[in-house]
């Protein structure tokens, strides 16, 4: 790496600047020593399959990344391997699954370098992307499926590509979503009792409980959601099936994990059912799920634990790269368009799309 690029990185690391754009003398000038770059690529590849833990956070720090205590980093997060030292995950922050943090872009002969920062106890939803020069400020939430390329002010919710403000949080909402409460004696016993009751209840679609545990956010207590061995059993099967194209064998494996699958269903390659509670997902007959879809049985915020059942009714067509959030029911013969987030209750015989999914037309 050339000296003028090193100086730019140091300027970003030790000053308040968030982004620098300059012309490269050669397209290879920003490339690091191949051993250092190789190490970062290796660590940032294997961390994608590691569960949130103190060990994982330590491993990320060895690449130069700034990772605070109890930051929650789930599986399948993509970090820029070229400049991980420009990434900051503040103490107790929570990163949504399948998110991406980018610290450099090359446009022709220009190099764009920038920080990707989550401040202490902030939250980004699943499938988010932080671009060079982006900051999620204190008490703010970046909603699922959004792309951020600027500084979010404190106490706001942003959504979109590019993300823009959709809500200014009131004091009561900030206390609800971000303020730690006193640890409650007997919390974990009460939590397990309520979760078990929810799973057995055929009517209740949502379970939500305020977090009063020992960690800085609810996501770090993922392993308490159910029997630990059952989580690993589910997770192994889900990771195997997501690599397989549709087949009778794939359907068999998913049923072994507890996913309820009706007759004549099609499930494309890359589709993921919730690792913890895949058995809360039900597909009726003739459901078609295209590639890279996601069915989410759990969500965490800083101060909440949320589990939910998903019911996909007969004849539903789920198109590529779409997701169903916890507690979602989709009516018969409805189509969910590509790159959409389905949530709550969606009527039959309609077409829905977007983030979050909205009504487009009747069939």
Protein Blocks (a to p, Z undefined) as FASTA:
>chain_A
ZZklmmmmmmmmmmmbfbdcdddfbfklmpccfklmmmmmmmmmmmmmpccdfklmmmmm
mnopacdehiacdehiacdfklmmlpccdehiacdehiacdfbdcehjaccdddddddeh
iacdehiacdehiacdehiacdehiacfbdcdehiacedjddddfbdcdfklmmmmmmcc
dddehklmmmmmmmmmmmmmmkbmbdcdddfbfbfbfklmmmmmpcfklmmmmmmmmmmm
mmpccdfklmmmmmmnopacdehiacdehiacdfklmmlpccdehiacdehiacdfbdcd
fkbccdddddddehiacdehiacdehiacdehiacdehiacehjadehiacedjddddfb
dZZ
